[in-house]
Amino acid sequence: MRRAILPGRGRPPRRAPAAPAGDRAPSDPSERRLTVSLPFDHLVLLVHDLDAAARDFAALGFTVQERADTEHGKTQFRFVCFDDGSYILLTAFTSAEGQASHRLGEVLTAGEGWADWSFTVPSAADAADALKAEGLPVRGPVPVSNVIADGSRWALELTLTGRGAEGDVSLPFVVSDVEGRPARIPAPVPHANGATGIAGLSLSTGNPAAVGRTLKALGGRETAPGRFDFGRVWVEVLPLSTPLGRSGGGMVKAALSGGSDREFDTRLTHGAPLAMIRD
């Protein structure tokens, strides 16, 4: 008997590959669709001790990598990269002052665990325009760049829809690469536990209507109440009373794709509920 991977939900059905954008007519002409298929870019997992978190994820069978940035700001990172191009970003603040001034600082004050998440989009500027047209909270696009030790430069633009944009704290930011995605994201190395990608994510909120409007504006299709599909990945919107969720809402649980069904020990994931489902 297989365990539920998300609070109150069973294993999601398999989905056929999404049709090309030009082959689908919007079901609601008023919706601004960026695309019908969005991949996850990354999930942010905040921790107090980055080295300890890296050891714990390695103990769970993940390959943990570093990126040799030449400049460091308020945060430092370790990467858990997957074959589908997505990754988990283990994140720690470099100082108490840096944490206090960061948009995610209050999340870590409440405890380690999931803090933020993102999609990859063709254009963060187009995403901002689509959200503004719907009257939804948005900030950006914001340019971000760095150079790694071998001289390679990466640059991206991001648009905030949740934290940092005065939107619901469960909502994502979106990322579009300007240059150097291979420098930004370390090449995936196989994981001993068989994980291959990020399949889905559950959120909790006190305002599901507003969250749903934003997810639809980004291109999601509501295939069941609170269930939004973005091609090969999905997002589930749950009430604030959902077990495992943060007080006030936000990310609840992530589901990875892989070779087996598994629940990961939250003592080793630093409070971040995480499962793997057989793909």
ZIBELUR-V180924 format. One record per pair of residues at least 4 apart in sequence whose ideal C-beta (glycine too) atoms are under 6 Angstrom apart, sorted by the first residue. I is the first residue (numbers start at 1). J is the second residue. If there is no record, write none. Layout:
BEGIN
<<I;J> <I;J>>
END
This chain:
BEGIN
<<2;11> <2;261> <4;9> <4;10> <5;11> <5;255> <5;275> <5;277> <6;202> <6;236> <6;253> <7;242> <7;243> <7;244> <18;36> <18;37> <18;231> <19;23> <19;24> <21;35> <21;36> <24;36> <26;31> <26;33> <31;216> <32;130> <32;133> <32;217> <33;219> <34;127> <34;130> <34;218> <34;219> <35;219> <36;219> <37;231> <38;119> <38;219> <38;230> <39;120> <40;86> <40;198> <40;233> <41;118> <41;119> <41;120> <41;175> <42;87> <42;89> <42;118> <43;88> <43;117> <43;254> <44;89> <44;91> <44;115> <44;116> <45;88> <45;90> <45;114> <45;272> <46;91> <46;107> <46;108> <46;112> <46;115> <47;53> <47;90> <47;92> <47;112> <47;270> <50;76> <50;78> <50;92> <53;90> <53;270> <54;64> <54;78> <56;268> <57;62> <57;64> <58;64> <59;268> <60;264> <60;268> <61;191> <61;192> <61;193> <62;80> <62;191> <63;189> <63;191> <64;78> <64;80> <65;79> <65;186> <67;186> <68;148> <68;149> <69;146> <69;148> <70;147> <71;146> <74;93> <74;94> <74;98> <74;102> <75;91> <75;93> <76;92> <76;94> <77;89> <77;91> <78;90> <79;87> <79;186> <80;87> <80;88> <81;87> <81;186> <81;188> <82;86> <82;188> <82;196> <82;197> <83;188> <83;196> <84;197> <86;197> <86;198> <93;98> <93;99> <94;98> <99;105> <100;105> <103;163> <103;164> <104;115> <107;115> <111;271> <112;270> <112;271> <113;271> <113;272> <114;251> <114;272> <117;172> <118;172> <118;173> <118;175> <119;172> <119;174> <120;175> <121;127> <121;174> <121;176> <123;176> <124;141> <124;157> <124;158> <124;159> <124;174> <124;176> <125;141> <127;159> <127;174> <128;138> <128;140> <128;141> <128;159> <130;217> <131;136> <131;138> <131;217> <132;138> <134;217> <136;214> <137;165> <137;166> <137;167> <138;161> <138;165> <139;160> <139;164> <139;165> <140;158> <140;159> <140;160> <141;157> <141;159> <142;158> <143;157> <144;156> <145;155> <147;153> <148;152> <148;183> <152;180> <152;183> <153;180> <154;180> <154;183> <154;184> <155;178> <155;179> <156;175> <156;177> <156;178> <157;176> <158;173> <158;175> <159;174> <160;164> <160;165> <160;173> <161;165> <161;167> <161;171> <161;214> <162;167> <162;168> <162;169> <162;171> <163;169> <167;171> <168;205> <168;207> <168;210> <168;211> <169;249> <169;250> <170;203> <170;205> <170;211> <170;249> <170;250> <171;214> <177;181> <180;184> <191;195> <194;258> <194;259> <195;256> <195;258> <195;276> <196;257> <196;258> <197;257> <198;256> <199;255> <199;257> <200;233> <200;234> <200;255> <201;235> <201;254> <202;236> <202;238> <202;252> <202;253> <203;237> <204;238> <204;240> <204;242> <204;245> <204;249> <204;252> <205;211> <205;249> <206;240> <208;212> <208;237> <211;237> <215;220> <215;228> <216;220> <220;228> <220;230> <221;229> <222;228> <223;227> <223;229> <226;236> <226;237> <227;236> <228;235> <229;234> <238;242> <240;249> <242;252> <244;252> <244;273> <245;252> <246;250> <253;273> <254;274> <255;275> <255;277> <256;276> <257;279> <258;276> <260;278> <261;277> <261;278> <262;276> <263;275> <264;269> <264;274> <266;271> <269;274>>
END
